[in-house]
């Protein structure tokens, strides 16, 4: 099995190119006017009900939700003797959190609203939570990308596989949009978050396959 199929390399490189483009624009503040215009249009257009709904849905990208769900799935996979998939998920999630933190520190883009600090499980860390790229978007995208991967790999019925892929793809989109609707991020923040998450997904998958191929006793199952 190759580390990645040709189409997956193409997707990863395309997303990396998009992220680099958005990064350059972010450094130069070229997207500020467009971001503010789109954000203003969204907040003025959506109804209070939609805002309330998005406030609920955006929780799926919170640190608490993602970490708890990740650990539950990882333990379940270990119980089912799928340690390779458990390792893949843990690498995605915790590596993605570290990557997001480093990128936020690198770009230090201010949020559209008041600057907040990093929070998790009711505890605050006195470190500014910058805007680019969106952490909620990255965490939820990585979790749901893993869910899509599992659906595609293990669901035997085509209809079930299709519904699983559609569901989790929709959740990626909804959580990403929710960050703009609730006023926590600019549109370019969420596009960058989704793009770099896809890149990180394929990087983790390729590295894990590379390492497993060099373990004589390991069965390549990812």
NORDA-V601552 format. One record per run of one state. SS is the DSSP state (H for helix, E for strand, - for the rest). FROM is the first residue (numbers start at 0). TO is the last residue. If there is no record, write none. Layout:
ss=(SS,SS)
from=(FROM,FROM)
to=(TO,TO)
This chain:
ss=(-,H,-,H,-,H,-,H,-,H,-,E,-,E,-,H,-,H,-,H,-)
from=(0,5,28,31,45,47,61,62,79,82,107,115,120,122,129,134,154,157,181,186,213)
to=(4,27,30,44,46,60,61,78,81,106,114,119,121,128,133,153,156,180,185,212,221)
